[in-house]
Amino acid sequence: MGNIRWQYAEHWRTTSPNGPINQFASRRAMDTFVKQLAVAGFEGLGMFAWNLMAVSAMFGSLKGYRDFLGERGINQITDIFFAMPQATRGVAPHRPETHDLIVAVLENFARASIGTDAENLVVMPTNAYNNMEPVTDEKIQILADLWNRVGKMAKGYGLKLGCHHEFWGGLRTRDQIDRFYELTDPEYVFLFIDTAQHVIAGVDPVDLYVQYHDRVSGFHFKDTKHVDVVGDYRSHPDAELVASTTPQWFHEMGVPGGLVDFPALMRALEKHQYKGWIGVEHDKVDISGSYPESTALAMWYAKNVLSKIYN
């Protein structure tokens, strides 16, 4: 087994006679989805936390779903992802009075993941920037207090807490990210790098990895052709869909015009001997293409370009 293993983050949508469907439309749709991933060369699957219940209902239990995946060549559910883009009265990480509820919700998901062999609990550590601005040092300290608590809890379930920063999230700039990791405990809080999200925000993911390599718990590899230089990160209601810069922020690895330097990142991974999963994530790629096509192209690039640099 090599140092690098590839997993897919479960964004997916395809066409059908009844319109667009995802893999949860039926067991047949799930069968097609999983087989496509396995044939492309993936070994693992990253899941949204709320879908644990969906697959338990579809397959009778999480074990039933794990067996279904394994029979088709997907050997592990690698991480559980949770996000809360919009602040509500009860869920706003920058407001300390909501912390007990957030910890309780995430502990329920951590408990639900028992038996999946998941290694990471991946979270978006803030609401959308436009839901919490201005971002102050005081708010970053409040965020750090919360995620230190959650990270300690997650460790008790055998999970690493990985913080995943969106270009439209409350911790988006390099200064904000650096301040957050200064205030969090490296035993409990890790960095989960999304290559495109950082580039859009004007942050170099290669440099970010080099600085925090000993605190990186995983990756989402996807590309972008644009940097947000006009403040699209503040767009309502969804900066990934209604931005003025582009109708499509995200593309597969290897796309012409892509701004992420994946070869440089792989050389950095080799230098620091990263061992673990790399996630391929395709988010809204069907604006101009399709999830199956983008996923196959990304794995061709991973096998024929990136794996020759570091495997």
Summary of the structure (lengths in Angstrom):
residues: 311
radius of gyration: 18.5
end to end distance: 9.2
largest distance: 52.0
contacts: 1064
relative contact order: 0.13
helix: 43%
strand: 17%
